[in-house]
Amino acid sequence: MSPFTIAVLAVSMSVDAFAVSVGRGAAIGRPRVSEALRTGMVFGIVEALTPVIGWIAGVAASRFVEAIDHWIAFVLLGGVGLHMLYAALRKAGDEVPKGRSLTVLIATAVGTSLDAMAVGVSLAFLDVNIVVIAIAIGLATFVMSSGGMLIGRFIGKQFGRMAELVAGFALCGLGTMILIEHLSRV
């Protein structure tokens, strides 16, 4: 996977955490820098771990599905991308958790990182360095979530939805590129 593709994947996987962080920042009103960094750290760690978990599960199953792995990657990435598009279009804007507790923060981070686990499964079928990708996703999520908390009061929730739309299109495109690349070699 090229550095550009890894960057697109990392940012795409981070957008849902960014959107939630923008909403949290808007709901809290004036989040402190320490609170923004804590949010970024929790989201970043969880978002970095979940693709590794998915990758491990995918590696375990890879020898059984090697002949159709490109289709699995296409369906999973496309499915996650479509889900992000759907979520961005249907949000009412009031489902952002208002609590500041660590438990609420971790639960939110896990909820926004499930798509990264599905992407991790699809990455198991490709020749990639999962550690580099997980670190990239974790760092991108840390930066975007921390920043999202701090700027949430200024840009509001609507911008978060637009970012999620862009990420959904990017994941659908990435899945399509994987499929086209594999089919062009056959």
N, C-alpha and C positions, 0 to 999 in steps of 0.2 A: 504494500500500500504506500502510495507516495505521501510525502509530508503534507501536501495540499489536501489530499483526501482525508488524511488523519485529522487535519485542522477542521475541515468541514464536518466530519463525523463528531469531533469533540464539541464544537460549537452547537451542532444540531442536538446532541444529547443534553446540552446544558440549558437550552432555551426554556424548557418547561420549568426547571428550577429558577431560572431568571424571572419568568413570568410570575411564579408564586412569590418570589422575593420582592418583586415590584409591588405586588398586591399586599404583602405583609408590611412593607415599608409605608405604603399609603395608609394601611389600616392602623398601624402603630402611631403614625404621625411624624414623630421626630426620632427615629431610631439612633442610638448612640453608635459610634464607630465600633466599639467592642461587641455590640449586639450584631452588627452587620458582619463582622469578622467571624463571630461564632456561627452565625447562619451559614456563611460561606464555607467554613470548615466542615460543619456537619453535612451539608449538601455535597461538598466535594469528596469527602471520604466515602460516603454512601454511593455516590455516583461512580466513583472509581472502582469500588468493590463489586458492584452488581454485574458489569460486563465480564469480569473475571469468573464469577460464579456461573454465568450463562455459558462462557467459553468452556469451562471445565465440563459442564453437562453436554455441550455440543461435541467436544473431543471424545467423550465416552461413547457417543452415538455415531460418530463420524464414519467408522468402518462399515456400518450398516447402511448408510445412506450416501456413500461416495458418488454414486452415479447420478444422483439428483440434487447434490449439494447446492449447485448454483440456483436451482429453482427454490430451494428452502431459503437461501439468503435473500432472493428476490421477494418472496412472499413475506418473510419476517420484516425486512426493512420497509417494504412497501406497506405492510399492515401497520407497522408502528407509525410511519409517515402519515398514512391516511387517518389513523386514530388521532394524531396530533392536529391534523387539519380539522377533523370533526370537533375535537375538544375546543379548538380555538374559535370555531364558528358558533358553537352552542352555549358557551359560557354566559351565565347571567351576571357574573361579576361580583357576586356576594358570597362565593363559597371559599374564600381565602380564610384559613384558620386565624382567629384573632388572638389566640393565646400566645404567650411568650415562653411557656414552659419548654424545657428540653425534650420532654416526652412528645409534645405536639410537634416540635421541630423535627425530631427523628422520624415520627410517623409520616410527616409531610415529605421528608426527604426520601423515605422508602417508597412512598406512593408515586413520587415523580421519577424514581429511578427504575421502575419495573420495565420500562421500555429499553433501558440500557442492558438489562439482563437478556431480553429477546435479541437485541443486537449482538450481544456477546455470543449467543448460540450461533447466530449466522456467521460470526467471525471465525468460529471453530472450523468452518468448512473452507476457509481461505488461508493462504500462506501469509500470516501476519504475526507481528510481535505484540501479543496481548498486553504485555507489561507497558510498552511504550504507549499504546492506545489508551490503556486504563489511566496512566499518569496524565496524558493529554486531556482526557475527559475530566479527571478530577481537578486539574489545575484550571481548565476553562470554567468548570462549574463553580469553583471557589471564587474566581474573579467575577464571574457574571452574577452570582448570588449575592456576594458582598456589595458589589456595585448596585445591583438591583434594589437592595434594601435602602441604600443611601439616596438613590435617585427616585425611588417610588413615590415619594410625596410630591415630586415635581412633574413627572410624566404620566402618572396614573396607570390604570390597568389596561387601557386600550392599546398602548404600545406593546405591552406584554403579549397580547393576543396577536398582534401583527408579527412579532418575532416568532411566535409559535407557528404561525402559518408558513413563514419562510423556512423554518426548520423542517416542517412536514414535507414541503416540496423538495427540500434538499435530500431527505432520507428516501423519498420515492425515487428521486433521480439517481441516488447512489445504488439502490437495489436494481434499478433498470440498467445502469452501467455495468454492474457485475454480471447480470444475465447476458447482455449484449456481448461483453468481452468473452465470456465462456462460449456462447453460441458461435461467435465468429472464428473461434479456434477449431471448431468441429468440422 
